[in-house]
Amino acid sequence: MDTLTIAGKTFQSRLFVGTGKYRSFPEMARCHAASGAEVVTVAVRRVNLTDRSKESLLDYIDRDKFFLLPNTAACYTADEAVRTARLGREVGLSNWVKLEVIGDQKTLFPDNHGLVEATRILVKEGFVVLPYTNDDLVNARRLIDAGAAAVMPAGAPIGSGLGIQNITNLRIMREMITEVPLIVDAGVGTASDAAIAMELGYEGVLMNTAIAEADDAEQMATAMKLAVQAGRHAFLAGRMPRKLYASASSPMAGVVR
């Protein structure tokens, strides 16, 4: 079977989903089920981890069915991100972390220097680190050298829904990096965007807003599941060559005139 393996752990689904912006926790749970995803990412700093008497989004995630991937969203320094990852592990979420070190508040672009620094620290402490980064090949290699188990470049700004804006850079990164899985993270707006990411040869796609803010979130979750599957199949199949001029689908060779 065509599976995805990261740090020795194997997944059947290549779609990773988030937990923010849903209209309700029950809707979130239905969308997770419809997506077919196995990995759900959760912002450590936005989860109620201490007062068990209050409702938490964790109450709506069946950990027998979904693998939790804590993330360090809203962290603006390497130190903040490291402390947040440690907190997630201490409260029993996971020793995996989707690492975010944000460098700009408006664009939410990553702080590449801080990201590499935090990756190096957390890997030494036994974390499985999946850093959110930009489409910079050189920085991606630095993250791999620091011990990242996967690299997660953005297709477009977080939550923008613009779709894959940087196909050339993502193609270069895909061609040049083979050591670890590459997962498009951020920017997907609809199913065709997810399919494009997969057709580029990326091992997976992580999304949140595209599903949560759709008019029918549950139906969009289903669409994303199918799009990721279709894009993966298309990549494995290998597309036909592009041609400038027409080519008859029914060749004339052998036709009686």
Rosetta blueprint (number, residue, H / E / L):
1 M L
2 D L
3 T L
4 L E
5 T E
6 I E
7 A L
8 G L
9 K E
10 T E
11 F E
12 Q L
13 S L
14 R L
15 L E
16 F E
17 V E
18 G L
19 T L
20 G L
21 K L
22 Y L
23 R L
24 S L
25 F H
26 P H
27 E H
28 M H
29 A H
30 R H
31 C H
32 H H
33 A H
34 A H
35 S H
36 G L
37 A L
38 E L
39 V E
40 V E
41 T E
42 V E
43 A E
44 V H
45 R H
46 R H
47 V L
48 N L
49 L L
50 T L
51 D L
52 R L
53 S L
54 K L
55 E L
56 S L
57 L H
58 L H
59 D H
60 Y H
61 I L
62 D L
63 R L
64 D L
65 K L
66 F L
67 F E
68 L E
69 L E
70 P E
71 N E
72 T L
73 A L
74 A L
75 C L
76 Y L
77 T L
78 A H
79 D H
80 E H
81 A H
82 V H
83 R H
84 T H
85 A H
86 R H
87 L H
88 G H
89 R H
90 E H
91 V L
92 G L
93 L L
94 S L
95 N L
96 W E
97 V E
98 K E
99 L E
100 E L
101 V L
102 I E
103 G L
104 D L
105 Q L
106 K L
107 T L
108 L L
109 F L
110 P E
111 D L
112 N H
113 H H
114 G H
115 L H
116 V H
117 E H
118 A H
119 T H
120 R H
121 I H
122 L H
123 V H
124 K H
125 E L
126 G L
127 F L
128 V E
129 V E
130 L E
131 P E
132 Y E
133 T E
134 N L
135 D L
136 D L
137 L H
138 V H
139 N H
140 A H
141 R H
142 R H
143 L H
144 I H
145 D H
146 A L
147 G L
148 A L
149 A L
150 A L
151 V E
152 M E
153 P E
154 A L
155 G L
156 A L
157 P L
158 I L
159 G L
160 S L
161 G L
162 L L
163 G L
164 I L
165 Q L
166 N L
167 I H
168 T H
169 N H
170 L H
171 R H
172 I H
173 M H
174 R H
175 E H
176 M H
177 I L
178 T L
179 E L
180 V L
181 P L
182 L E
183 I E
184 V E
185 D E
186 A L
187 G L
188 V L
189 G L
190 T L
191 A H
192 S H
193 D H
194 A H
195 A H
196 I H
197 A H
198 M H
199 E H
200 L L
201 G L
202 Y L
203 E L
204 G E
205 V E
206 L E
207 M E
208 N L
209 T H
210 A H
211 I H
212 A H
213 E L
214 A L
215 D L
216 D L
217 A H
218 E H
219 Q H
220 M H
221 A H
222 T H
223 A H
224 M H
225 K H
226 L H
227 A H
228 V H
229 Q H
230 A H
231 G H
232 R H
233 H H
234 A H
235 F H
236 L H
237 A H
238 G L
239 R L
240 M L
241 P L
242 R L
243 K L
244 L L
245 Y L
246 A L
247 S L
248 A L
249 S L
250 S L
251 P L
252 M L
253 A L
254 G L
255 V L
256 V L
257 R L
